């Protein structure tokens, strides 16, 4: 029963990382342009507009830290899934090691919770 929270966090982490894994297998790079800023739950994000291989227009919401660092360039490199072009992320976010992402943090939280529960079981046995 005590492993249920760990399992729930692990399932959430796997679902959150599914896009990254899919993009690793078949992602295509393209360039997008910064659109407007938006605030959701008090967190600043930037909409990036890009076109897929057929020319259809899409947008992806990107955290400011996942934008290019060079100046105020409006060009943002995007990696998207050609089978589902709405599945996309900035190349900067895509190239970041998984342990430096929020989604990767959930995975390590699940492992940590499971280890803590195991230690407590062993100490109380």
N, C-alpha and C positions, 0 to 999 in steps of 0.2 A: 504494500500500500504506500509506503514511503517513497517509492521510486516514481510515482505518478507525476509529481511536479517536474522531476528531471525529464521524464519522457515527454511531457507536454512541451517543455522548453525546447527539447531536442527536435521534436516534430516541427515546431514553429521555426526553428533555425534552419532545418532542412528545406522547408517551403520557401523561406526568405532567400536562401542561397541557390534555389533552383534556377533562377534567371541567370545568375553568374555562371553556373555550370553549363547551362544551355548555350550561352554566348561563347564560352570557351570552346565548345564543339563546333559551332557553325556561325559564329558572329561575323558580321561584315562591318567594316569601318566606313564612315561617311562624315561629312562636315555639316554642322548645324550652325545656326545663328541664335544668339541670345535674344529672347523675347522679353516679356515683362517679369517683374518680381512679384512674388506672392507671399502671403503670410498665412500659414496654417498652424493652428495651436501655438501661436506666438513664435514660430520658427520661420526664418527667412529662407526662401528657395527661389530658384530661377527657372523659368520655362525656356527650353531650348527647342527650336523648331528645326526639323530636318526632313529630308526626302529619302524615301526608300529606293530600291533598284528600279521600280516601275514609275518613279516620279511622284508617287502619292505623298502628301504632306502629313507629318506626324509631329508630336511634341513629347518631350520627356521632362520631368521636373528634376532638377539637379540642385544639390546643396552647394552653397557658395564655395566651400573648400574643394569641391570637385571640378571647379572651373580652371582653365589655364592660368598660370601665374604671370605670364608675360603681359605686362601692361593692361590696358583696358580693351583688349581685342574682343570683338564680338563673335569671332569664329570659335566654335567648340567642337572637338572631335568626339563623335558618337560611335558606339558599337551597338548594332541592332541585329535581331534575329530575322533573316529573310523569310522564314515561314510564318512569323508573327511579328511584323515590324514595330508593333507597339511595345514589344519587350525590348527595352534599350536602356543604356546607361552611358554616362560620359566615359571616355577612354581613361581619364585620370582615375575615376572610381574603379573601373574595371581592372586596371593594372595594380591597384593597391593590394598588398598582401591581405588575405582573408582575416587574419587576426587583428588588423587595423580597421576593420569595418564594424558597423553596428551589428550586422547580421552574424558575423563571425563571433562577436562578443556573446550573442545568445547561445551559440554552440558551446563556448567555453563555460558559460554560466551553467548550462545543463550538466556538463561533465563535472564541474565543481560541486554542484548540488548532489549529484549521485555519489561522488567521493565522500563528501561530508556525511551523508546518510549512512554509507557503508562503515565509516569510522565509528560513528555513533552506535551502530548495531554491534560492532565488534567490542566496543568498550562496555556496553550494557549487557552483553551476553555472559 
